[in-house]
Amino acid sequence: MDDASMVGLMGRVTGTIGPGLVGEVIVRVRGGAEHFLAYAADGTGRIERGTVVMVVEYLPPRTVYVTAAYDS
């Protein structure tokens, strides 16, 4: 999967993301759902488990930078 096809996809946080934490998200991709290591795109935010996020950067093979999709 190339970088451009991952950017903009929506996912859900399955492991809390935050400063000093490597989180986890599940994203629907390639006809299924896959888990990726995740970091907050702003580098300082905390994103809790269950939050819907959008991929803003993809680092192959299994790392994404995300931001919350909706304001809370």
Predicted model as a PDB file, atoms N, CA, C, CB and O in Angstrom, pLDDT in the B-factor column:
MODEL        1                                                                  
ATOM      1  N   MET A   1       0.851  -1.169   0.000  1.00 63.00           N  
ATOM      2  CA  MET A   1       0.000   0.000   0.000  1.00 63.00           C  
ATOM      3  C   MET A   1       0.896   1.231   0.000  1.00 63.00           C  
ATOM      4  CB  MET A   1      -0.968  -0.001   1.221  1.00 63.00           C  
ATOM      5  O   MET A   1       1.835   1.317   0.790  1.00 63.00           O  
ATOM      6  N   ASP A   2       0.611   2.176  -0.876  1.00 64.00           N  
ATOM      7  CA  ASP A   2       1.445   3.372  -0.918  1.00 64.00           C  
ATOM      8  C   ASP A   2       0.956   4.424   0.078  1.00 64.00           C  
ATOM      9  CB  ASP A   2       1.464   3.954  -2.332  1.00 64.00           C  
ATOM     10  O   ASP A   2      -0.158   4.353   0.597  1.00 64.00           O  
ATOM     11  N   ASP A   3       1.825   5.397   0.323  1.00 60.00           N  
ATOM     12  CA  ASP A   3       1.544   6.417   1.337  1.00 60.00           C  
ATOM     13  C   ASP A   3       0.238   7.151   1.074  1.00 60.00           C  
ATOM     14  CB  ASP A   3       2.681   7.415   1.398  1.00 60.00           C  
ATOM     15  O   ASP A   3      -0.550   7.366   1.995  1.00 60.00           O  
ATOM     16  N   ALA A   4       0.002   7.535  -0.175  1.00 63.00           N  
ATOM     17  CA  ALA A   4      -1.165   8.343  -0.506  1.00 63.00           C  
ATOM     18  C   ALA A   4      -2.471   7.610  -0.231  1.00 63.00           C  
ATOM     19  CB  ALA A   4      -1.109   8.760  -1.955  1.00 63.00           C  
ATOM     20  O   ALA A   4      -3.464   8.247   0.120  1.00 63.00           O  
ATOM     21  N   SER A   5      -2.497   6.291  -0.382  1.00 90.00           N  
ATOM     22  CA  SER A   5      -3.747   5.565  -0.188  1.00 90.00           C  
ATOM     23  C   SER A   5      -4.086   5.369   1.295  1.00 90.00           C  
ATOM     24  CB  SER A   5      -3.669   4.217  -0.880  1.00 90.00           C  
ATOM     25  O   SER A   5      -5.240   5.086   1.618  1.00 90.00           O  
ATOM     26  N   MET A   6      -3.139   5.508   2.182  1.00 94.00           N  
ATOM     27  CA  MET A   6      -3.403   5.407   3.622  1.00 94.00           C  
ATOM     28  C   MET A   6      -3.848   6.749   4.203  1.00 94.00           C  
ATOM     29  CB  MET A   6      -2.152   4.908   4.359  1.00 94.00           C  
ATOM     30  O   MET A   6      -4.709   6.789   5.082  1.00 94.00           O  
ATOM     31  N   VAL A   7      -3.271   7.840   3.720  1.00 95.00           N  
ATOM     32  CA  VAL A   7      -3.586   9.170   4.244  1.00 95.00           C  
ATOM     33  C   VAL A   7      -5.057   9.486   3.966  1.00 95.00           C  
ATOM     34  CB  VAL A   7      -2.659  10.255   3.610  1.00 95.00           C  
ATOM     35  O   VAL A   7      -5.537   9.335   2.843  1.00 95.00           O  
ATOM     36  N   GLY A   8      -5.751   9.920   4.997  1.00 96.00           N  
ATOM     37  CA  GLY A   8      -7.161  10.261   4.878  1.00 96.00           C  
ATOM     38  C   GLY A   8      -8.100   9.153   5.323  1.00 96.00           C  
ATOM     39  O   GLY A   8      -9.299   9.387   5.479  1.00 96.00           O  
ATOM     40  N   LEU A   9      -7.576   7.943   5.530  1.00 97.00           N  
ATOM     41  CA  LEU A   9      -8.432   6.854   6.006  1.00 97.00           C  
ATOM     42  C   LEU A   9      -8.805   7.087   7.466  1.00 97.00           C  
ATOM     43  CB  LEU A   9      -7.725   5.484   5.840  1.00 97.00           C  
ATOM     44  O   LEU A   9      -8.053   7.690   8.231  1.00 97.00           O  
ATOM     45  N   MET A  10      -9.971   6.599   7.827  1.00 97.00           N  
ATOM     46  CA  MET A  10     -10.453   6.716   9.197  1.00 97.00           C  
ATOM     47  C   MET A  10     -10.178   5.415   9.948  1.00 97.00           C  
ATOM     48  CB  MET A  10     -11.967   7.054   9.221  1.00 97.00           C  
ATOM     49  O   MET A  10     -10.144   4.334   9.360  1.00 97.00           O  
ATOM     50  N   GLY A  11      -9.983   5.541  11.248  1.00 98.00           N  
ATOM     51  CA  GLY A  11      -9.764   4.375  12.089  1.00 98.00           C  
ATOM     52  C   GLY A  11     -10.265   4.641  13.492  1.00 98.00           C  
ATOM     53  O   GLY A  11     -10.845   5.690  13.770  1.00 98.00           O  
ATOM     54  N   ARG A  12     -10.036   3.678  14.375  1.00 98.00           N  
ATOM     55  CA  ARG A  12     -10.457   3.817  15.774  1.00 98.00           C  
ATOM     56  C   ARG A  12      -9.272   3.445  16.659  1.00 98.00           C  
ATOM     57  CB  ARG A  12     -11.710   2.914  16.096  1.00 98.00           C  
ATOM     58  O   ARG A  12      -8.565   2.473  16.395  1.00 98.00           O  
ATOM     59  N   VAL A  13      -9.068   4.229  17.706  1.00 98.00           N  
ATOM     60  CA  VAL A  13      -7.965   3.980  18.643  1.00 98.00           C  
ATOM     61  C   VAL A  13      -8.292   2.753  19.491  1.00 98.00           C  
ATOM     62  CB  VAL A  13      -7.710   5.226  19.553  1.00 98.00           C  
ATOM     63  O   VAL A  13      -9.353   2.679  20.112  1.00 98.00           O  
ATOM     64  N   THR A  14      -7.363   1.787  19.509  1.00 98.00           N  
ATOM     65  CA  THR A  14      -7.526   0.586  20.326  1.00 98.00           C  
ATOM     66  C   THR A  14      -6.539   0.565  21.495  1.00 98.00           C  
ATOM     67  CB  THR A  14      -7.344  -0.666  19.466  1.00 98.00           C  
ATOM     68  O   THR A  14      -6.669  -0.251  22.408  1.00 98.00           O  
ATOM     69  N   GLY A  15      -5.564   1.455  21.462  1.00 97.00           N  
ATOM     70  CA  GLY A  15      -4.608   1.607  22.550  1.00 97.00           C  
ATOM     71  C   GLY A  15      -4.267   3.082  22.673  1.00 97.00           C  
ATOM     72  O   GLY A  15      -3.835   3.688  21.693  1.00 97.00           O  
ATOM     73  N   THR A  16      -4.445   3.676  23.838  1.00 97.00           N  
ATOM     74  CA  THR A  16      -4.297   5.120  24.042  1.00 97.00           C  
ATOM     75  C   THR A  16      -3.008   5.661  23.434  1.00 97.00           C  
ATOM     76  CB  THR A  16      -4.334   5.442  25.524  1.00 97.00           C  
ATOM     77  O   THR A  16      -1.936   5.072  23.574  1.00 97.00           O  
ATOM     78  N   ILE A  17      -3.143   6.803  22.753  1.00 97.00           N  
ATOM     79  CA  ILE A  17      -2.022   7.493  22.105  1.00 97.00           C  
ATOM     80  C   ILE A  17      -1.708   8.727  22.934  1.00 97.00           C  
ATOM     81  CB  ILE A  17      -2.354   7.877  20.608  1.00 97.00           C  
ATOM     82  O   ILE A  17      -2.622   9.436  23.356  1.00 97.00           O  
ATOM     83  N   GLY A  18      -0.423   8.997  23.175  1.00 95.00           N  
ATOM     84  CA  GLY A  18      -0.058  10.191  23.928  1.00 95.00           C  
ATOM     85  C   GLY A  18       1.434  10.372  23.996  1.00 95.00           C  
ATOM     86  O   GLY A  18       2.189   9.525  23.518  1.00 95.00           O  
ATOM     87  N   PRO A  19       1.878  11.488  24.595  1.00 93.00           N  
ATOM     88  CA  PRO A  19       3.317  11.723  24.746  1.00 93.00           C  
ATOM     89  C   PRO A  19       3.963  10.576  25.519  1.00 93.00           C  
ATOM     90  CB  PRO A  19       3.578  13.068  25.463  1.00 93.00           C  
ATOM     91  O   PRO A  19       3.511  10.228  26.610  1.00 93.00           O  
ATOM     92  N   GLY A  20       4.994  10.006  24.969  1.00 88.00           N  
ATOM     93  CA  GLY A  20       5.682   8.895  25.618  1.00 88.00           C  
ATOM     94  C   GLY A  20       4.984   7.556  25.467  1.00 88.00           C  
ATOM     95  O   GLY A  20       5.452   6.548  25.996  1.00 88.00           O  
ATOM     96  N   LEU A  21       3.862   7.535  24.746  1.00 91.00           N  
ATOM     97  CA  LEU A  21       3.110   6.297  24.543  1.00 91.00           C  
ATOM     98  C   LEU A  21       3.038   5.968  23.059  1.00 91.00           C  
ATOM     99  CB  LEU A  21       1.689   6.414  25.138  1.00 91.00           C  
ATOM    100  O   LEU A  21       2.778   6.843  22.233  1.00 91.00           O  
ATOM    101  N   VAL A  22       3.266   4.721  22.730  1.00 93.00           N  
ATOM    102  CA  VAL A  22       3.001   4.249  21.375  1.00 93.00           C  
ATOM    103  C   VAL A  22       1.616   3.641  21.420  1.00 93.00           C  
ATOM    104  CB  VAL A  22       4.092   3.209  20.867  1.00 93.00           C  
ATOM    105  O   VAL A  22       1.392   2.623  22.076  1.00 93.00           O  
ATOM    106  N   GLY A  23       0.689   4.269  20.719  1.00 97.00           N  
ATOM    107  CA  GLY A  23      -0.687   3.785  20.716  1.00 97.00           C  
ATOM    108  C   GLY A  23      -0.919   2.804  19.580  1.00 97.00           C  
ATOM    109  O   GLY A  23       0.003   2.405  18.870  1.00 97.00           O  
ATOM    110  N   GLU A  24      -2.185   2.430  19.435  1.00 98.00           N  
ATOM    111  CA  GLU A  24      -2.554   1.501  18.381  1.00 98.00           C  
ATOM    112  C   GLU A  24      -3.906   1.910  17.818  1.00 98.00           C  
ATOM    113  CB  GLU A  24      -2.590   0.043  18.907  1.00 98.00           C  
ATOM    114  O   GLU A  24      -4.799   2.334  18.552  1.00 98.00           O  
ATOM    115  N   VAL A  25      -4.041   1.775  16.492  1.00 98.00           N  
ATOM    116  CA  VAL A  25      -5.318   2.035  15.845  1.00 98.00           C  
ATOM    117  C   VAL A  25      -5.661   0.872  14.928  1.00 98.00           C  
ATOM    118  CB  VAL A  25      -5.281   3.365  15.055  1.00 98.00           C  
ATOM    119  O   VAL A  25      -4.782   0.140  14.475  1.00 98.00           O  
ATOM    120  N   ILE A  26      -6.944   0.715  14.663  1.00 98.00           N  
ATOM    121  CA  ILE A  26      -7.403  -0.260  13.683  1.00 98.00           C  
ATOM    122  C   ILE A  26      -8.014   0.533  12.527  1.00 98.00           C  
ATOM    123  CB  ILE A  26      -8.442  -1.282  14.311  1.00 98.00           C  
ATOM    124  O   ILE A  26      -8.840   1.424  12.724  1.00 98.00           O  
ATOM    125  N   VAL A  27      -7.580   0.176  11.313  1.00 97.00           N  
ATOM    126  CA  VAL A  27      -8.001   0.899  10.112  1.00 97.00           C  
ATOM    127  C   VAL A  27      -8.514  -0.113   9.097  1.00 97.00           C  
ATOM    128  CB  VAL A  27      -6.827   1.746   9.515  1.00 97.00           C  
ATOM    129  O   VAL A  27      -7.913  -1.170   8.909  1.00 97.00           O  
ATOM    130  N   ARG A  28      -9.625   0.211   8.444  1.00 95.00           N  
ATOM    131  CA  ARG A  28     -10.138  -0.632   7.358  1.00 95.00           C  
ATOM    132  C   ARG A  28      -9.312  -0.347   6.113  1.00 95.00           C  
ATOM    133  CB  ARG A  28     -11.667  -0.371   7.093  1.00 95.00           C  
ATOM    134  O   ARG A  28      -9.300   0.769   5.594  1.00 95.00           O  
ATOM    135  N   VAL A  29      -8.618  -1.388   5.644  1.00 92.00           N  
ATOM    136  CA  VAL A  29      -7.728  -1.233   4.496  1.00 92.00           C  
ATOM    137  C   VAL A  29      -7.570  -2.586   3.804  1.00 92.00           C  
ATOM    138  CB  VAL A  29      -6.340  -0.667   4.935  1.00 92.00           C  
ATOM    139  O   VAL A  29      -7.663  -3.628   4.452  1.00 92.00           O  
ATOM    140  N   ARG A  30      -7.338  -2.576   2.516  1.00 86.00           N  
ATOM    141  CA  ARG A  30      -7.115  -3.794   1.726  1.00 86.00           C  
ATOM    142  C   ARG A  30      -8.219  -4.832   1.910  1.00 86.00           C  
ATOM    143  CB  ARG A  30      -5.782  -4.410   2.097  1.00 86.00           C  
ATOM    144  O   ARG A  30      -7.937  -6.029   1.954  1.00 86.00           O  
ATOM    145  N   GLY A  31      -9.447  -4.398   2.017  1.00 90.00           N  
ATOM    146  CA  GLY A  31     -10.567  -5.318   2.133  1.00 90.00           C  
ATOM    147  C   GLY A  31     -10.753  -5.936   3.510  1.00 90.00           C  
ATOM    148  O   GLY A  31     -11.544  -6.865   3.670  1.00 90.00           O  
ATOM    149  N   GLY A  32     -10.036  -5.434   4.501  1.00 94.00           N  
ATOM    150  CA  GLY A  32     -10.172  -5.950   5.863  1.00 94.00           C  
ATOM    151  C   GLY A  32      -9.862  -4.857   6.856  1.00 94.00           C  
ATOM    152  O   GLY A  32      -9.912  -3.673   6.522  1.00 94.00           O  
ATOM    153  N   ALA A  33      -9.544  -5.247   8.073  1.00 96.00           N  
ATOM    154  CA  ALA A  33      -9.166  -4.290   9.115  1.00 96.00           C  
ATOM    155  C   ALA A  33      -7.802  -4.702   9.652  1.00 96.00           C  
ATOM    156  CB  ALA A  33     -10.239  -4.235  10.267  1.00 96.00           C  
ATOM    157  O   ALA A  33      -7.573  -5.871   9.961  1.00 96.00           O  
ATOM    158  N   GLU A  34      -6.897  -3.729   9.760  1.00 96.00           N  
ATOM    159  CA  GLU A  34      -5.536  -4.005  10.224  1.00 96.00           C  
ATOM    160  C   GLU A  34      -5.153  -3.043  11.340  1.00 96.00           C  
ATOM    161  CB  GLU A  34      -4.530  -3.901   9.059  1.00 96.00           C  
ATOM    162  O   GLU A  34      -5.629  -1.910  11.402  1.00 96.00           O  
ATOM    163  N   HIS A  35      -4.276  -3.527  12.224  1.00 97.00           N  
ATOM    164  CA  HIS A  35      -3.771  -2.724  13.334  1.00 97.00           C  
ATOM    165  C   HIS A  35      -2.462  -2.059  12.945  1.00 97.00           C  
ATOM    166  CB  HIS A  35      -3.580  -3.589  14.592  1.00 97.00           C  
ATOM    167  O   HIS A  35      -1.634  -2.648  12.249  1.00 97.00           O  
ATOM    168  N   PHE A  36      -2.284  -0.820  13.404  1.00 98.00           N  
ATOM    169  CA  PHE A  36      -1.069  -0.063  13.150  1.00 98.00           C  
ATOM    170  C   PHE A  36      -0.602   0.591  14.446  1.00 98.00           C  
ATOM    171  CB  PHE A  36      -1.300   1.000  12.049  1.00 98.00           C  
ATOM    172  O   PHE A  36      -1.426   0.974  15.276  1.00 98.00           O  
ATOM    173  N   LEU A  37       0.706   0.723  14.628  1.00 98.00           N  
ATOM    174  CA  LEU A  37       1.245   1.534  15.720  1.00 98.00           C  
ATOM    175  C   LEU A  37       0.878   2.972  15.410  1.00 98.00           C  
ATOM    176  CB  LEU A  37       2.812   1.354  15.882  1.00 98.00           C  
ATOM    177  O   LEU A  37       0.879   3.367  14.244  1.00 98.00           O  
ATOM    178  N   ALA A  38       0.563   3.764  16.424  1.00 98.00           N  
ATOM    179  CA  ALA A  38       0.063   5.112  16.161  1.00 98.00           C  
ATOM    180  C   ALA A  38       0.652   6.153  17.102  1.00 98.00           C  
ATOM    181  CB  ALA A  38      -1.439   5.132  16.268  1.00 98.00           C  
ATOM    182  O   ALA A  38       0.882   5.903  18.285  1.00 98.00           O  
ATOM    183  N   TYR A  39       0.885   7.320  16.535  1.00 97.00           N  
ATOM    184  CA  TYR A  39       1.354   8.490  17.276  1.00 97.00           C  
ATOM    185  C   TYR A  39       0.422   9.651  16.965  1.00 97.00           C  
ATOM    186  CB  TYR A  39       2.837   8.845  16.911  1.00 97.00           C  
ATOM    187  O   TYR A  39      -0.177   9.697  15.891  1.00 97.00           O  
ATOM    188  N   ALA A  40       0.295  10.595  17.901  1.00 96.00           N  
ATOM    189  CA  ALA A  40      -0.492  11.804  17.668  1.00 96.00           C  
ATOM    190  C   ALA A  40       0.264  12.690  16.683  1.00 96.00           C  
ATOM    191  CB  ALA A  40      -0.774  12.567  19.008  1.00 96.00           C  
ATOM    192  O   ALA A  40       1.464  12.912  16.842  1.00 96.00           O  
ATOM    193  N   ALA A  41      -0.424  13.190  15.678  1.00 95.00           N  
ATOM    194  CA  ALA A  41       0.201  14.020  14.648  1.00 95.00           C  
ATOM    195  C   ALA A  41       0.819  15.289  15.229  1.00 95.00           C  
ATOM    196  CB  ALA A  41      -0.820  14.389  13.585  1.00 95.00           C  
ATOM    197  O   ALA A  41       1.850  15.754  14.743  1.00 95.00           O  
ATOM    198  N   ASP A  42       0.194  15.853  16.272  1.00 93.00           N  
ATOM    199  CA  ASP A  42       0.729  17.087  16.857  1.00 93.00           C  
ATOM    200  C   ASP A  42       1.860  16.812  17.845  1.00 93.00           C  
ATOM    201  CB  ASP A  42      -0.382  17.860  17.554  1.00 93.00           C  
ATOM    202  O   ASP A  42       2.513  17.745  18.313  1.00 93.00           O  
ATOM    203  N   GLY A  43       2.097  15.546  18.164  1.00 89.00           N  
ATOM    204  CA  GLY A  43       3.205  15.167  19.034  1.00 89.00           C  
ATOM    205  C   GLY A  43       2.986  15.401  20.508  1.00 89.00           C  
ATOM    206  O   GLY A  43       3.777  14.929  21.325  1.00 89.00           O  
ATOM    207  N   THR A  44       1.934  16.117  20.879  1.00 90.00           N  
ATOM    208  CA  THR A  44       1.718  16.419  22.293  1.00 90.00           C  
ATOM    209  C   THR A  44       0.353  15.970  22.796  1.00 90.00           C  
ATOM    210  CB  THR A  44       1.877  17.895  22.527  1.00 90.00           C  
ATOM    211  O   THR A  44       0.133  15.879  24.004  1.00 90.00           O  
ATOM    212  N   GLY A  45      -0.554  15.693  21.887  1.00 87.00           N  
ATOM    213  CA  GLY A  45      -1.915  15.363  22.295  1.00 87.00           C  
ATOM    214  C   GLY A  45      -2.077  13.952  22.822  1.00 87.00           C  
ATOM    215  O   GLY A  45      -1.262  13.070  22.554  1.00 87.00           O  
ATOM    216  N   ARG A  46      -3.136  13.760  23.572  1.00 95.00           N  
ATOM    217  CA  ARG A  46      -3.509  12.441  24.075  1.00 95.00           C  
ATOM    218  C   ARG A  46      -4.833  12.071  23.421  1.00 95.00           C  
ATOM    219  CB  ARG A  46      -3.617  12.422  25.651  1.00 95.00           C  
ATOM    220  O   ARG A  46      -5.790  12.844  23.458  1.00 95.00           O  
ATOM    221  N   ILE A  47      -4.882  10.891  22.825  1.00 96.00           N  
ATOM    222  CA  ILE A  47      -6.088  10.427  22.153  1.00 96.00           C  
ATOM    223  C   ILE A  47      -6.500   9.123  22.825  1.00 96.00           C  
ATOM    224  CB  ILE A  47      -5.858  10.234  20.603  1.00 96.00           C  
ATOM    225  O   ILE A  47      -5.766   8.135  22.804  1.00 96.00           O  
ATOM    226  N   GLU A  48      -7.669   9.142  23.411  1.00 96.00           N  
ATOM    227  CA  GLU A  48      -8.136   8.015  24.220  1.00 96.00           C  
ATOM    228  C   GLU A  48      -8.683   6.867  23.362  1.00 96.00           C  
ATOM    229  CB  GLU A  48      -9.210   8.486  25.189  1.00 96.00           C  
ATOM    230  O   GLU A  48      -9.083   7.053  22.213  1.00 96.00           O  
ATOM    231  N   ARG A  49      -8.682   5.703  23.955  1.00 97.00           N  
ATOM    232  CA  ARG A  49      -9.225   4.502  23.334  1.00 97.00           C  
ATOM    233  C   ARG A  49     -10.677   4.735  22.915  1.00 97.00           C  
ATOM    234  CB  ARG A  49      -9.126   3.300  24.298  1.00 97.00           C  
ATOM    235  O   ARG A  49     -11.462   5.317  23.663  1.00 97.00           O  
ATOM    236  N   GLY A  50     -11.023   4.276  21.719  1.00 97.00           N  
ATOM    237  CA  GLY A  50     -12.378   4.414  21.208  1.00 97.00           C  
ATOM    238  C   GLY A  50     -12.596   5.636  20.330  1.00 97.00           C  
ATOM    239  O   GLY A  50     -13.623   5.734  19.659  1.00 97.00           O  
ATOM    240  N   THR A  51     -11.645   6.573  20.320  1.00 97.00           N  
ATOM    241  CA  THR A  51     -11.771   7.792  19.519  1.00 97.00           C  
ATOM    242  C   THR A  51     -11.616   7.471  18.033  1.00 97.00           C  
ATOM    243  CB  THR A  51     -10.721   8.838  19.954  1.00 97.00           C  
ATOM    244  O   THR A  51     -10.749   6.689  17.643  1.00 97.00           O  
ATOM    245  N   VAL A  52     -12.461   8.081  17.217  1.00 98.00           N  
ATOM    246  CA  VAL A  52     -12.338   7.952  15.764  1.00 98.00           C  
ATOM    247  C   VAL A  52     -11.250   8.923  15.303  1.00 98.00           C  
ATOM    248  CB  VAL A  52     -13.713   8.241  15.036  1.00 98.00           C  
ATOM    249  O   VAL A  52     -11.268  10.099  15.667  1.00 98.00           O  
ATOM    250  N   VAL A  53     -10.308   8.430  14.504  1.00 98.00           N  
ATOM    251  CA  VAL A  53      -9.170   9.234  14.061  1.00 98.00           C  
ATOM    252  C   VAL A  53      -9.022   9.174  12.546  1.00 98.00           C  
ATOM    253  CB  VAL A  53      -7.879   8.757  14.738  1.00 98.00           C  
ATOM    254  O   VAL A  53      -9.591   8.308  11.882  1.00 98.00           O  
ATOM    255  N   MET A  54      -8.240  10.122  12.013  1.00 97.00           N  
ATOM    256  CA  MET A  54      -7.912  10.142  10.597  1.00 97.00           C  
ATOM    257  C   MET A  54      -6.394  10.052  10.447  1.00 97.00           C  
ATOM    258  CB  MET A  54      -8.469  11.426   9.909  1.00 97.00           C  
ATOM    259  O   MET A  54      -5.650  10.722  11.163  1.00 97.00           O  
ATOM    260  N   VAL A  55      -5.948   9.227   9.521  1.00 97.00           N  
ATOM    261  CA  VAL A  55      -4.518   9.072   9.246  1.00 97.00           C  
ATOM    262  C   VAL A  55      -4.033  10.299   8.480  1.00 97.00           C  
ATOM    263  CB  VAL A  55      -4.233   7.761   8.438  1.00 97.00           C  
ATOM    264  O   VAL A  55      -4.596  10.644   7.441  1.00 97.00           O  
ATOM    265  N   VAL A  56      -2.985  10.963   8.991  1.00 96.00           N  
ATOM    266  CA  VAL A  56      -2.415  12.127   8.310  1.00 96.00           C  
ATOM    267  C   VAL A  56      -1.024  11.845   7.755  1.00 96.00           C  
ATOM    268  CB  VAL A  56      -2.355  13.309   9.262  1.00 96.00           C  
ATOM    269  O   VAL A  56      -0.526  12.585   6.907  1.00 96.00           O  
ATOM    270  N   GLU A  57      -0.397  10.768   8.238  1.00 96.00           N  
ATOM    271  CA  GLU A  57       0.907  10.361   7.707  1.00 96.00           C  
ATOM    272  C   GLU A  57       1.077   8.864   7.912  1.00 96.00           C  
ATOM    273  CB  GLU A  57       2.068  11.149   8.391  1.00 96.00           C  
ATOM    274  O   GLU A  57       0.649   8.313   8.926  1.00 96.00           O  
ATOM    275  N   TYR A  58       1.704   8.215   6.942  1.00 96.00           N  
ATOM    276  CA  TYR A  58       1.919   6.762   6.999  1.00 96.00           C  
ATOM    277  C   TYR A  58       3.390   6.473   6.804  1.00 96.00           C  
ATOM    278  CB  TYR A  58       1.072   6.021   5.927  1.00 96.00           C  
ATOM    279  O   TYR A  58       4.002   6.939   5.843  1.00 96.00           O  
ATOM    280  N   LEU A  59       3.965   5.695   7.726  1.00 95.00           N  
ATOM    281  CA  LEU A  59       5.356   5.259   7.623  1.00 95.00           C  
ATOM    282  C   LEU A  59       5.357   3.747   7.507  1.00 95.00           C  
ATOM    283  CB  LEU A  59       6.208   5.734   8.854  1.00 95.00           C  
ATOM    284  O   LEU A  59       5.137   3.052   8.499  1.00 95.00           O  
ATOM    285  N   PRO A  60       5.600   3.224   6.307  1.00 94.00           N  
ATOM    286  CA  PRO A  60       5.576   1.770   6.122  1.00 94.00           C  
ATOM    287  C   PRO A  60       6.590   1.094   7.024  1.00 94.00           C  
ATOM    288  CB  PRO A  60       5.852   1.407   4.661  1.00 94.00           C  
ATOM    289  O   PRO A  60       7.639   1.679   7.292  1.00 94.00           O  
ATOM    290  N   PRO A  61       6.326  -0.102   7.500  1.00 94.00           N  
ATOM    291  CA  PRO A  61       5.174  -0.880   7.093  1.00 94.00           C  
ATOM    292  C   PRO A  61       3.954  -0.744   8.008  1.00 94.00           C  
ATOM    293  CB  PRO A  61       5.560  -2.299   7.013  1.00 94.00           C  
ATOM    294  O   PRO A  61       2.843  -0.999   7.544  1.00 94.00           O  
ATOM    295  N   ARG A  62       4.097  -0.352   9.293  1.00 96.00           N  
ATOM    296  CA  ARG A  62       2.959  -0.440  10.223  1.00 96.00           C  
ATOM    297  C   ARG A  62       2.815   0.743  11.163  1.00 96.00           C  
ATOM    298  CB  ARG A  62       3.080  -1.676  11.035  1.00 96.00           C  
ATOM    299  O   ARG A  62       2.315   0.568  12.274  1.00 96.00           O  
ATOM    300  N   THR A  63       3.231   1.944  10.767  1.00 97.00           N  
ATOM    301  CA  THR A  63       3.138   3.098  11.667  1.00 97.00           C  
ATOM    302  C   THR A  63       2.346   4.219  11.016  1.00 97.00           C  
ATOM    303  CB  THR A  63       4.539   3.597  12.059  1.00 97.00           C  
ATOM    304  O   THR A  63       2.527   4.516   9.835  1.00 97.00           O  
ATOM    305  N   VAL A  64       1.462   4.843  11.797  1.00 97.00           N  
ATOM    306  CA  VAL A  64       0.681   5.977  11.304  1.00 97.00           C  
ATOM    307  C   VAL A  64       0.709   7.117  12.316  1.00 97.00           C  
ATOM    308  CB  VAL A  64      -0.772   5.552  11.015  1.00 97.00           C  
ATOM    309  O   VAL A  64       0.857   6.899  13.519  1.00 97.00           O  
ATOM    310  N   TYR A  65       0.566   8.324  11.809  1.00 97.00           N  
ATOM    311  CA  TYR A  65       0.348   9.504  12.632  1.00 97.00           C  
ATOM    312  C   TYR A  65      -1.102   9.900  12.406  1.00 97.00           C  
ATOM    313  CB  TYR A  65       1.354  10.684  12.275  1.00 97.00           C  
ATOM    314  O   TYR A  65      -1.565   9.959  11.267  1.00 97.00           O  
ATOM    315  N   VAL A  66      -1.814  10.172  13.488  1.00 97.00           N  
ATOM    316  CA  VAL A  66      -3.253  10.406  13.388  1.00 97.00           C  
ATOM    317  C   VAL A  66      -3.670  11.668  14.148  1.00 97.00           C  
ATOM    318  CB  VAL A  66      -4.022   9.196  13.921  1.00 97.00           C  
ATOM    319  O   VAL A  66      -2.942  12.192  14.991  1.00 97.00           O  
ATOM    320  N   THR A  67      -4.858  12.122  13.812  1.00 96.00           N  
ATOM    321  CA  THR A  67      -5.498  13.211  14.532  1.00 96.00           C  
ATOM    322  C   THR A  67      -6.951  12.836  14.754  1.00 96.00           C  
ATOM    323  CB  THR A  67      -5.374  14.560  13.758  1.00 96.00           C  
ATOM    324  O   THR A  67      -7.531  12.095  13.961  1.00 96.00           O  
ATOM    325  N   ALA A  68      -7.545  13.342  15.828  1.00 96.00           N  
ATOM    326  CA  ALA A  68      -8.964  13.043  16.095  1.00 96.00           C  
ATOM    327  C   ALA A  68      -9.800  13.534  14.929  1.00 96.00           C  
ATOM    328  CB  ALA A  68      -9.445  13.703  17.429  1.00 96.00           C  
ATOM    329  O   ALA A  68      -9.596  14.643  14.436  1.00 96.00           O  
ATOM    330  N   ALA A  69     -10.736  12.714  14.490  1.00 95.00           N  
ATOM    331  CA  ALA A  69     -11.565  13.046  13.330  1.00 95.00           C  
ATOM    332  C   ALA A  69     -12.630  14.078  13.662  1.00 95.00           C  
ATOM    333  CB  ALA A  69     -12.222  11.795  12.784  1.00 95.00           C  
ATOM    334  O   ALA A  69     -13.029  14.861  12.800  1.00 95.00           O  
ATOM    335  N   TYR A  70     -13.089  14.085  14.895  1.00 90.00           N  
ATOM    336  CA  TYR A  70     -14.178  14.972  15.301  1.00 90.00           C  
ATOM    337  C   TYR A  70     -13.780  15.693  16.578  1.00 90.00           C  
ATOM    338  CB  TYR A  70     -15.501  14.182  15.505  1.00 90.00           C  
ATOM    339  O   TYR A  70     -13.050  15.148  17.407  1.00 90.00           O  
ATOM    340  N   ASP A  71     -14.259  16.910  16.732  1.00 79.00           N  
ATOM    341  CA  ASP A  71     -14.034  17.642  17.989  1.00 79.00           C  
ATOM    342  C   ASP A  71     -14.859  17.002  19.087  1.00 79.00           C  
ATOM    343  CB  ASP A  71     -14.397  19.151  17.841  1.00 79.00           C  
ATOM    344  O   ASP A  71     -15.971  16.535  18.841  1.00 79.00           O  
ATOM    345  N   SER A  72     -14.324  16.976  20.298  1.00 60.00           N  
ATOM    346  CA  SER A  72     -15.082  16.382  21.400  1.00 60.00           C  
ATOM    347  C   SER A  72     -15.785  17.433  22.194  1.00 60.00           C  
ATOM    348  CB  SER A  72     -14.182  15.576  22.304  1.00 60.00           C  
ATOM    349  O   SER A  72     -16.474  17.117  23.164  1.00 60.00           O  
TER     350      SER A  72                                                      
ENDMDL                                                                          
END                                                                             
